[in-house]
Every structure is written in C-alpha cells, then in structure tokens.
Amino acid sequence: MSGPVAAADVIEAIHDDRLVALLEAKLDDGGDDHRLRVADHITRSIAAVAARHADAVDAVLRDADIDGVLDPLPERQQRPVVSVRVTPDDLDTTRKALSAAGYAPLHQLSPGAWASYRRVHGETRFTSPSDDGAQVQVIWGDDRDPPRSPLHAMSRPGFDQWTGTDLPAWAWPGYVAVRMRDVVRHRIMGRPRSPAVGPHLPTPGDLVEPVLTWAGIGEGDVLLDAGCGDGRVLVEAARTIGCRGIGIEIDPALAELAVERARRAGVERLVTVVAGDIEHVPAPDTTAAFLFLPSGLIGAAINQLDRALPKGATIVAHEQSPLPDRPAAEDVAPVYGSSSLTVAHRWTVGGPR
C-alpha cells in the first residue's frame, strides 16, 4: 500500500481535474489517508449538491414539456455540474425555462451572438441561483462547425466577437466579418489584444471563510475584492469574519447587485462597492485583497495591487485551474468548504517574488 499523499499531489490532481480519479485509485483500493479522506468527503458532498440541482432541472424540463435526458451523476465530483442533453429544436425553450427558474446563462450574449454561437458550439452553461457554485451544462450536439482549414479557423468567431459586438439575430453571419476585422487589427496591424475578463463566476459561499481564514485575514482587516461581482465574498466576509470590505466591479449592473446584497444582509455599513476597474484602486486603508479572476488576468492584477496596496498587505487568490508561475505565490494549499473545494494562493505586498 502506498504512503501518505502529499498536499502537492492533491493540488496537482485538482489542477489537472483528476481529483476524483486520485481518490478512486487510492481509497477504493483500501487506502486510508487522512488528507484523501477529507477530499473524499467533500467530493461526495459536491456530488450531493449536483444531485439536488439535477432534480430541479428535471422538474424544469418536465414542466416545460422538454424531452431532455440527464446524464447519470457519479458518486464524487470535483465541481457540481449537471449535464442535460436536448435536441437543437428544444434548445431555445430550454434556455428560457432554465432562465425562468433562476439559472443564469454563463455568457450573456445578444440575439445575434447567440444565433452564431449555437451554430459553432454544441453546449452552453448556466450558473446556479444559489451560492453553491453549481452549473448546468446543456448539450445539443458536438462541435457544430469544427475548423476545416486554416482560413476557416481564422474566420471562426469567438467570445471576443460575441461579447464585444451586438448584432440582431438575423445578422448572425456578420460575426465572421467582425472576426476578420479583429484578425486584421491584432495579427496584421499589430494592435495588442486585451485579456478577456470572461463571465462572472461567483466564489461558492461556503469557501469564503475558509479561504480568508487560511490566508490569515481577520476582523481587523480591510478587504479589497477586485472584481467583486455580486458582492457575495464581501458580504460573507463581513457576516462571518466581521471585516470591512471594498469591492471593485467593472460591470455596473453587478455593482448594483453587490450593494443590494450587502443591504439585504444588513452589512451595508461594512461594505463599500465601487463601479470601476482595478486601475483605480481605493487602497490607502486596505490590508488584504481577494482575487477570483481568469488565470490570464491574475498576474497583472497582482502586480497592480503590489503597487497600490501598503507594504505587508495580504493578497489571496483561488482557482481550481493552475495560476501563472509569476509572480510566484508564497504559499499554496487545497482549501475546502462544506461542499466545495479550491486551491488558494497567498502573496505579501513587498514580499519575495
């Protein structure tokens, strides 16, 4: 029987999306490792979250008279994902039914962008109306329009085009022209492409306190959430830890939701939300910062915070996917909520890089 599993092995498995495979290999074969037993409990709790959403999605489909098929759920899951297969003819009805039930499309696309997207891809995702981080994957086929040549691949629109330009549904072929315009700008004229901010993916509510506690953030801190979304991290931090929070959110609608969430939770005195971007950080009193951003933006965000925050401030980021090696984190660890998991990274402003 193999020896204890190191934290680094668990982190690597999470990064490679094979934590469940690691647990099956080590535990189902009679192993008894405390670190894996904890992970096993959490992955089973995550699967239970997915099962609750599967029941809810099944009811939504039946009420809308949609002939969808739910994929079987495993006993363990690294992320709470429910997959449902529908016909292309039922796709728009499924989107409307899920949206009416509170599941939000992961990508907010205009009618024309959606018409283009559904001809290129064969799946889309919705986020849970609750704080559990669950997603519903709706599948209606394979990749609908795989690249057939280098020219076809070059002209194939993507999220830069779909989210950057609004077209009516009838004009969906125009995204090919938008894509070619961008190719000319970026590849031929040499204009740099800005990293995509990506869709709003909230941190599961049960992860907030464990991540902040692991990073040493407490009641006396002033926490900055760069890209605070609907404010759930700041509200949960104020509610459970008692620290003050400042949120920065580039989407004005999400910033308004964050203000409203703080008011409903009764912590509006502790939470301030600013509509803007990380370039304008109100940081004089900030002692800690929280990041949950696309990995391509993390490095630049940390460098910006390193310049803006006072020396000794703590920066913590979390993500199941690997983060860039630079700037190197001082500490990295798997962190667990009651039914979610992540990998947390910690830096100190002015510390070693």
VENQUI-V754668 format. One record per helix or strand of 3 or more residues. SS is the DSSP state (H for helix, E for strand). FROM is the first residue (numbers start at 1). LEN is the number of residues. If there is no record, write none. Layout:
ss: [SS:SS]
from: [FROM:FROM]
len: [LEN:LEN]
//
This chain:
ss: [H:H:H:E:H:H:E:E:H:H:H:H:H:E:H:E:H:E:H:E:H:E:E:E]
from: [7:19:34:81:88:111:123:135:150:159:169:174:205:222:232:244:252:271:278:288:295:314:331:341]
len: [9:8:30:5:13:10:5:5:6:6:3:15:10:5:9:6:14:5:3:4:14:5:6:8]
//
